[in-house]
């Protein structure tokens, strides 16, 4: 019974966590976490390097002391002071042991430092790979969200009947336009175009006659010139016209 209740509670918690999880936010947080690890790693490597530096200084100090004690032993022997030479020799033996221990520690510290640098290089490569992978995934996720919004909008168009109404209204407008154009063509076809042309020609002839009358009154035309030659009338027949 307790196991079943535990599974129920865990399923509820897992459901709410899955709803609250945003892949984009989690990946961005992972990138920040990896960037935060770099300063801590640099600090650890600096401590290892400091240990190497201290051991190198200690080695140098022991080497200097060994050279000094060796010189003192030789000087005591030359001076016939074997007792002092024995004391310096004992110190020299102890110092050699300390130097050997320091050199062993230095070798270990240098190896640890080299390994730390290799670990940092591997971490930086992996960090760059994961960062690029996360950024690509974030871009794909944003693109998929935009595509989902477009798909939802298109589905809403279909569900709400917008597409059907739109097509129906466009078709009605096109039908109305076609009918009106046909009526316009029929109306223009019913107009007597020939009658309009005849009236226009008659208006031009009347205007010409009026101009001739004014010229005759002004003495600009002779009587013979005022009598025009026979010309084609509007009906297509020739007739004589006198002024």
C-alpha positions in Angstrom: 0.0 0.0 0.0 2.8 2.4 0.9 4.6 1.7 -2.4 1.4 2.4 -4.3 0.8 5.6 -2.5 4.5 6.6 -3.1 4.1 5.9 -6.8 0.9 8.0 -6.9 2.6 11.0 -5.2 5.7 10.7 -7.4 3.5 10.5 -10.5 1.7 13.7 -9.4 5.0 15.5 -8.7 6.5 14.3 -12.0 3.4 15.6 -13.8 3.6 19.1 -12.4 7.4 19.2 -12.9 7.1 18.1 -16.5 4.5 20.9 -17.0 6.8 23.5 -15.3 9.9 22.4 -17.2 10.8 24.7 -20.1 13.5 23.1 -22.3 14.8 26.5 -23.4 15.2 27.8 -19.9 16.8 24.6 -18.7 19.4 24.5 -21.5 20.2 28.2 -20.9 20.7 27.4 -17.2 23.0 24.5 -18.1 25.1 26.8 -20.2 25.4 29.2 -17.3 26.3 26.4 -14.9 29.1 25.2 -17.3 30.5 28.7 -17.5 30.4 29.0 -13.7 32.6 25.9 -13.4 35.5 27.4 -15.4 36.5 29.9 -12.6 36.4 27.2 -10.0 38.5 24.9 -12.2 41.0 27.7 -12.7 41.2 28.3 -9.0 41.9 24.6 -8.4 44.6 24.5 -11.1 46.2 27.6 -9.6 46.5 25.9 -6.2 48.2 22.9 -7.8 50.5 25.2 -9.7 51.3 27.0 -6.4 52.2 23.7 -4.8 54.6 22.9 -7.6 56.2 26.3 -7.2 56.7 25.9 -3.5 58.3 22.4 -3.9 60.6 23.8 -6.6 61.8 26.5 -4.2 62.2 24.0 -1.5 64.3 21.8 -3.8 66.5 24.7 -4.7 67.0 25.5 -1.0 68.0 21.9 -0.2 70.4 21.9 -3.2 72.0 25.0 -1.8 72.3 23.5 1.7 73.8 20.3 0.3 76.5 22.2 -1.5 77.2 24.2 1.6 77.4 21.1 3.9 79.5 19.3 1.3 82.0 22.2 1.3 82.0 22.2 5.1 82.7 18.5 5.3 85.7 18.8 2.9 87.0 21.9 4.8 86.8 20.1 8.2 88.6 17.0 6.8 91.4 19.3 5.4 91.6 21.0 8.8 92.0 17.7 10.6 88.7 18.1 12.4 87.1 14.8 11.8 84.6 15.3 14.6 83.2 18.4 12.8 83.3 16.6 9.5 81.2 13.8 11.0 78.6 16.2 12.3 78.4 17.9 8.9 78.2 14.5 7.2 75.3 13.4 9.4 73.4 16.7 8.5 74.3 16.1 4.9 72.8 12.6 5.0 69.6 13.9 6.6 69.4 16.7 4.1 69.7 14.3 1.2 66.8 12.3 2.5 64.6 15.5 2.8 65.7 16.4 -0.7 64.7 13.0 -2.1 61.3 13.3 -0.4 60.8 16.8 -1.8 61.8 15.7 -5.3 59.3 12.9 -5.1 56.6 15.3 -4.1 57.6 17.7 -6.8 57.3 14.9 -9.4 53.9 14.0 -8.2 52.8 17.7 -8.1 54.0 18.3 -11.7 52.1 15.2 -12.8 49.0 16.5 -11.1 49.4 19.9 -12.7 49.7 18.4 -16.2 46.7 16.2 -15.6 44.7 19.2 -14.3 45.6 21.1 -17.5 44.5 18.2 -19.6 41.2 17.9 -17.7 40.6 21.7 -18.2 41.2 21.3 -22.0 38.9 18.4 -22.2 36.2 20.2 -20.1 36.5 23.3 -22.3 36.1 21.2 -25.5 33.1 19.4 -24.0 31.7 22.7 -22.8 32.0 24.3 -26.2 30.4 21.2 -27.8 27.5 21.2 -25.4 27.0 24.9 -25.7 26.8 24.8 -29.4 24.4 21.8 -29.2 22.3 23.6 -26.7 22.1 26.8 -28.8 21.1 24.8 -31.9 18.5 23.0 -29.8 17.2 26.3 -28.5 16.9 27.7 -32.1 15.1 24.6 -33.2 12.8 24.8 -30.2 11.9 28.4 -30.9 11.3 27.6 -34.6 9.0 24.7 -33.6 7.1 27.0 -31.3 6.6 29.5 -34.1 5.5 26.7 -36.4 3.1 25.5 -33.8 1.6 29.0 -33.5 1.2 29.1 -37.3 -0.4 25.7 -37.3 -2.8 26.6 -34.5 -3.8 29.8 -36.4 -4.5 27.8 -39.6 -6.5 25.3 -37.6 -8.5 28.1 -36.1 -9.2 29.4 -39.6 -10.6 26.1 -40.6 -12.5 25.5 -37.4 -14.1 28.9 -37.3 -15.1 28.6 -41.0 -13.1 31.7 -41.9 -11.6 30.0 -45.0 -15.0 28.9 -46.3 -16.5 32.3 -45.7 -13.6 34.0 -47.3 -13.8 31.9 -50.4 -17.5 32.3 -50.6 -17.4 36.1 -50.4 -14.6 36.3 -53.0 -16.6 34.2 -55.3 -19.7 36.4 -54.9 -17.7 39.5 -55.6 -16.2 38.0 -58.7 -19.7 37.0 -59.9 -21.1 40.5 -59.2 -18.2 42.1 -61.1 -18.7 39.8 -64.1 -22.4 40.5 -64.2 -21.9 44.3 -64.1 -19.2 44.1 -66.8 -21.6 42.2 -69.0 -24.4 44.7 -68.4 -22.0 47.5 -69.3 -21.0 45.8 -72.6 -24.7 45.3 -73.4 -25.5 48.9 -72.7 -22.7 50.2 -74.8 -23.7 47.8 -77.6 -27.3 49.1 -77.6 -26.2 52.7 -78.2 -26.5 53.9 -81.9 -22.9 54.7 -82.5 -23.6 55.6 -86.2 -26.1 58.3 -85.1 -23.5 59.9 -82.8 -21.0 60.0 -85.6 -23.6 61.6 -88.0 -24.5 64.2 -85.5 -20.8 65.0 -84.9 -20.2 65.4 -88.7 -23.3 67.6 -89.1 -22.0 69.8 -86.3 -18.7 70.2 -88.1 -20.4 71.1 -91.4 -22.6 73.7 -89.7 -19.5 75.3 -88.1 -17.8 75.4 -91.5 -20.9 77.2 -93.1 -20.9 79.7 -90.3 -17.2 80.5 -90.9 -17.9 81.0 -94.6 -20.8 83.4 -93.9 -18.6 85.5 -91.7 -15.8 85.6 -94.3 -18.4 86.7 -97.0 -19.7 89.5 -94.8 -16.1 90.6 -94.1 -15.4 90.6 -97.9 -12.8 87.9 -97.6 -14.6 85.7 -100.1 -15.7 86.4 -103.7 -19.2 85.5 -104.7 -17.8 82.7 -106.9 -15.8 81.4 -103.9 -18.8 81.7 -101.7 -20.6 79.2 -103.9 -19.1 75.9 -102.9 -18.7 73.0 -105.3 -21.2 70.2 -104.9 -20.2 68.0 -102.0 -21.2 64.8 -100.5 -24.1 65.2 -98.1 -24.7 63.3 -94.9 -26.9 60.8 -96.5 -24.2 59.9 -99.1 -25.8 61.9 -102.0 -24.4 64.8 -103.8 -26.4 68.1 -104.0 -25.9 71.7 -104.9 -25.8 74.1 -102.0 -26.1 77.9 -102.4 -25.4 80.5 -100.0 
